[in-house]
Amino acid sequence: MAANGSTRRGYDALWGWFGLSRAAWLTLPRSLMHAMPDDWQRDMACLLEQFDETYRNLPREYSISVNVRIDTRFAPMPDWMGNYRHPDAALLRSFQAEHGEGS
């Protein structure tokens, strides 16, 4: 049971991950996901397969796009974000926090 008395620990954890933001989507750059450890990538692929299997009847006619903004202005997609085939490994590593940092 969670500290707030809820028995839905997974739901509460996911809800809490978004915090007080009004985000309705989770968008992750593929280049950064492929920079994660192999076990993480395997687990993520498994979760995405479960998601696809659960929602296999979603309408397919919709098209979703991602836009990049700097402050409030639209900006071009940075190379590091879109170039998942040939990532700049050193740059991606520079984005990583040391374990324990920021917690």
C-alpha positions as CSV (number, residue, x, y, z in Angstrom):
1,M,0.0,0.0,0.0
2,A,1.3,3.4,-0.9
3,A,1.9,6.1,1.7
4,N,-1.4,7.9,0.6
5,G,-3.3,4.7,1.4
6,S,-3.7,3.7,-2.3
7,T,-3.3,0.1,-3.4
8,R,-2.5,1.1,-6.9
9,R,1.2,1.7,-6.5
10,G,2.0,1.5,-10.2
11,Y,-0.7,4.0,-11.1
12,D,0.4,6.3,-8.3
13,A,4.0,6.0,-9.3
14,L,3.3,6.8,-13.0
15,W,1.0,9.7,-12.0
16,G,3.6,11.0,-9.7
17,W,6.3,10.8,-12.4
18,F,4.5,13.4,-14.4
19,G,4.2,15.6,-11.3
20,L,2.1,18.7,-11.5
21,S,2.8,19.1,-15.2
22,R,-0.1,19.2,-17.6
23,A,1.7,16.8,-20.0
24,A,-0.6,14.5,-21.8
25,W,2.2,12.7,-23.7
26,L,5.5,11.1,-23.0
27,T,8.0,11.6,-25.9
28,L,11.4,10.1,-25.6
29,P,14.2,10.7,-28.2
30,R,15.2,7.4,-29.8
31,S,18.9,8.4,-29.7
32,L,18.8,8.7,-25.9
33,M,16.8,5.5,-25.5
34,H,19.5,3.6,-27.5
35,A,22.1,5.2,-25.3
36,M,20.6,3.5,-22.2
37,P,22.0,0.2,-20.9
38,D,21.0,-2.9,-22.9
39,D,18.8,-4.3,-20.0
40,W,16.8,-1.0,-20.0
41,Q,16.3,-1.2,-23.7
42,R,15.1,-4.8,-23.5
43,D,12.6,-3.9,-20.7
44,M,11.4,-0.8,-22.7
45,A,10.9,-2.8,-25.8
46,C,8.9,-5.4,-23.7
47,L,6.7,-2.6,-22.2
48,L,6.1,-1.1,-25.7
49,E,5.1,-4.5,-27.1
50,Q,2.6,-4.9,-24.2
51,F,1.3,-1.4,-24.9
52,D,0.8,-2.2,-28.6
53,E,-0.8,-5.5,-27.9
54,T,-3.2,-3.9,-25.4
55,Y,-4.2,-1.0,-27.7
56,R,-4.0,-2.8,-31.1
57,N,-7.4,-1.5,-32.1
58,L,-6.4,2.2,-32.0
59,P,-7.4,4.2,-35.1
60,R,-4.5,4.2,-37.5
61,E,-5.6,7.2,-39.6
62,Y,-4.1,9.7,-37.1
63,S,-0.7,11.2,-37.7
64,I,1.3,12.5,-34.8
65,S,4.3,14.7,-35.1
66,V,6.9,16.1,-32.7
67,N,8.0,19.7,-32.7
68,V,11.0,21.2,-31.0
69,R,10.8,24.6,-29.2
70,I,13.4,26.7,-27.6
71,D,11.5,28.7,-25.0
72,T,8.3,29.5,-26.9
73,R,9.6,29.5,-30.5
74,F,9.7,26.6,-32.9
75,A,13.2,25.4,-33.7
76,P,14.9,22.9,-36.0
77,M,15.4,19.4,-34.6
78,P,18.9,19.2,-33.2
79,D,21.1,16.6,-34.9
80,W,21.8,14.7,-31.7
81,M,18.0,14.2,-31.2
82,G,17.1,13.0,-34.6
83,N,20.2,11.1,-35.6
84,Y,19.7,7.7,-33.9
85,R,21.6,5.8,-36.6
86,H,24.9,7.6,-36.1
87,P,24.6,9.2,-32.6
88,D,27.4,11.3,-31.1
89,A,28.0,9.0,-28.1
90,A,30.2,11.6,-26.3
91,L,27.6,14.3,-26.6
92,L,24.8,11.9,-25.4
93,R,27.0,10.8,-22.4
94,S,27.5,14.5,-21.5
95,F,23.7,14.7,-20.9
96,Q,23.8,11.9,-18.4
97,A,23.7,12.7,-14.7
98,E,26.0,10.8,-12.3
99,H,24.0,8.3,-10.3
100,G,22.6,9.9,-7.2
101,E,22.8,13.4,-8.7
102,G,19.6,15.4,-8.6
103,S,17.9,13.1,-6.2
